Amino acid sequence: MTRTIRDTLETSASARATAALSLGAAGSVAIWENRDDRVCYGGHSGHVFSLYLQGGTGTRRTDGRFGHGRPGAVCILPEGQGSDWEITTPFRFVHLYQSDARLRADFARIHDCDARRLDLPELTFAERLEIATPLARLAQAAQWADLLGAEAARADLIGALGNRPVTLKGGLAPHLLRRIDDWIAAHLDAPIRLGDLADVTGLSEFHLHRMFRTARGVTLQAWVLAARIAQAKRCLATDTPLIEIALGCGFSSQSHFTRAFRSETGLTPQVWREVTRGPQRAARPSSGVRRAGSVPTVPG
């Protein structure tokens, strides 16, 4: 299995994770501290978004990229692109870890476009306030174990990513994708089969399966599951019994719902409900980046 950047940091004698938050299948967030280290990321698996929270002026790349880190600097490390780093002074930073498939699927959903339009350039020590602000909020969410805050910040970050102009071959026309999404939304409380969606689009099951994955970055099965989980989260904000939520979102039983929900979020539905509705959320301070290059406000 290909190593991730998180794997590399966890084997470092100098790097130390001070907070972490799992987002289930949507990835994870970690706050790190490091000093006096040399780190090599070689063709890693998954994309990484990074924000320097404190320090960083003693951090530089040794693979031909110029410049030094600083508070508020943003780095994007796309999957498969290696990089070498030297750290001479203490600094603190937050990482958001994303799989390629999940990032592309959520980009397609948030931007209502083909997943292949995702523009994810490699960035080093960039001033990108639209990326820095949600990353600062993710750092705070990791410290507070604030799942709802982390999800909202992640959505804002993906919403800020570029949409590149490309000539698309294959995939599905936008009107067919909207037709699929509308049909799924109207039938979440029942089994949804590939044949049903093939009938909706007028395509063969094989062609629909292949072209949908090309356009959305994930299979139809994964797309439908994400829609069921999103609806379940909305229902969990109410007092609706879990069995009613399970059946209303198309799961065959409460145990089936629990297994699928845990796989997607890392938590059971009941724990999710308790964590996201806890009274402590109301007392949490807001966070942000005051200006480009400034230090994000994150509790120490």
NORCORQUI-V301567 format. One record per backbone hydrogen bond with DSSP energy under -1.0 kcal/mol. NH is the residue of the N-H (numbers start at 0). CO is the residue of the C=O. If there is no record, write none. Layout:
BEGIN
nh=[NH | NH]
co=[CO | CO]
END
This chain:
BEGIN
nh=[7 | 8 | 9 | 11 | 15 | 17 | 18 | 20 | 22 | 24 | 25 | 26 | 27 | 28 | 29 | 30 | 31 | 32 | 33 | 36 | 38 | 40 | 44 | 46 | 47 | 48 | 49 | 50 | 51 | 52 | 53 | 58 | 59 | 61 | 68 | 71 | 72 | 73 | 74 | 75 | 76 | 79 | 80 | 82 | 84 | 85 | 86 | 87 | 90 | 91 | 92 | 93 | 94 | 95 | 96 | 97 | 102 | 103 | 104 | 105 | 106 | 107 | 108 | 109 | 110 | 112 | 114 | 116 | 117 | 118 | 122 | 125 | 130 | 131 | 132 | 134 | 135 | 136 | 137 | 138 | 139 | 140 | 141 | 142 | 143 | 145 | 146 | 149 | 150 | 151 | 152 | 153 | 154 | 155 | 156 | 157 | 158 | 160 | 163 | 176 | 177 | 178 | 179 | 180 | 181 | 182 | 183 | 184 | 185 | 186 | 189 | 196 | 197 | 198 | 199 | 200 | 201 | 202 | 207 | 208 | 209 | 210 | 211 | 212 | 213 | 214 | 215 | 216 | 222 | 223 | 224 | 225 | 226 | 227 | 228 | 229 | 230 | 231 | 232 | 233 | 234 | 235 | 237 | 244 | 245 | 246 | 247 | 248 | 249 | 250 | 256 | 257 | 258 | 259 | 260 | 261 | 262 | 263 | 264 | 265 | 271 | 272 | 273 | 274 | 275 | 276 | 280 | 283 | 293 | 296 | 297]
co=[3 | 4 | 5 | 8 | 32 | 30 | 30 | 28 | 26 | 263 | 22 | 23 | 96 | 20 | 94 | 18 | 92 | 15 | 90 | 86 | 84 | 82 | 2 | 97 | 76 | 95 | 74 | 93 | 72 | 91 | 91 | 55 | 85 | 83 | 58 | 51 | 69 | 125 | 49 | 122 | 47 | 43 | 77 | 40 | 38 | 59 | 36 | 57 | 33 | 53 | 31 | 50 | 29 | 48 | 27 | 46 | 98 | 99 | 100 | 101 | 102 | 103 | 104 | 105 | 106 | 107 | 214 | 113 | 114 | 161 | 75 | 73 | 127 | 127 | 128 | 130 | 131 | 132 | 133 | 134 | 135 | 136 | 137 | 138 | 139 | 140 | 144 | 145 | 146 | 147 | 148 | 149 | 150 | 151 | 152 | 153 | 154 | 157 | 116 | 172 | 173 | 174 | 175 | 176 | 177 | 178 | 179 | 180 | 181 | 183 | 186 | 192 | 193 | 194 | 195 | 196 | 197 | 197 | 203 | 204 | 205 | 206 | 207 | 208 | 209 | 210 | 211 | 212 | 218 | 219 | 220 | 221 | 222 | 223 | 224 | 225 | 226 | 227 | 228 | 229 | 230 | 231 | 234 | 240 | 241 | 242 | 243 | 244 | 246 | 245 | 252 | 253 | 254 | 255 | 256 | 257 | 258 | 259 | 260 | 261 | 267 | 268 | 269 | 270 | 271 | 272 | 277 | 280 | 290 | 287 | 295]
END
